C-alpha cells in the first residue's frame, strides 16, 4: 500500500490487487460476518437486504475492486 496526498492535502491510499482483496474481505467480515466471496455470490443472487446500509456500501467497494467491471464471485 502506498500513501500519498493530493495537492490539497487529501490522503490517497493505493492498494495492489492482493491488498485490496484482503481489505475488502476484512470490511465484509466486519460488517456482514461473511467472506467477500460469500457476499459477492449472495449479492449477485439478489439474496441480500438492500435496506441494510452496509449492502450498498460493500457493493460499491466490490465495484471499485473490480475496476468498474461487473462483480464476479471469488
RAKAVEN-V965918 format. One record per pair of residues at least 6 apart in sequence whose C-alpha atoms are under 6 Angstrom apart, sorted by the first residue. I is the first residue (numbers start at 1). J is the second residue. D is the distance in Angstrom with one decimal. If there is no record, write none. Layout:
((I/J/D) (I/J/D))
This chain:
((1/14/5.4) (1/15/4.7) (2/13/5.7) (2/14/5.2) (3/12/5.7) (3/13/4.7) (4/11/6.0) (4/12/5.2) (5/11/4.5) (5/12/5.4) (25/35/5.7) (25/36/4.7) (28/36/5.7) (29/35/5.6) (37/73/5.6) (37/74/4.8) (40/73/5.3) (41/73/5.4))
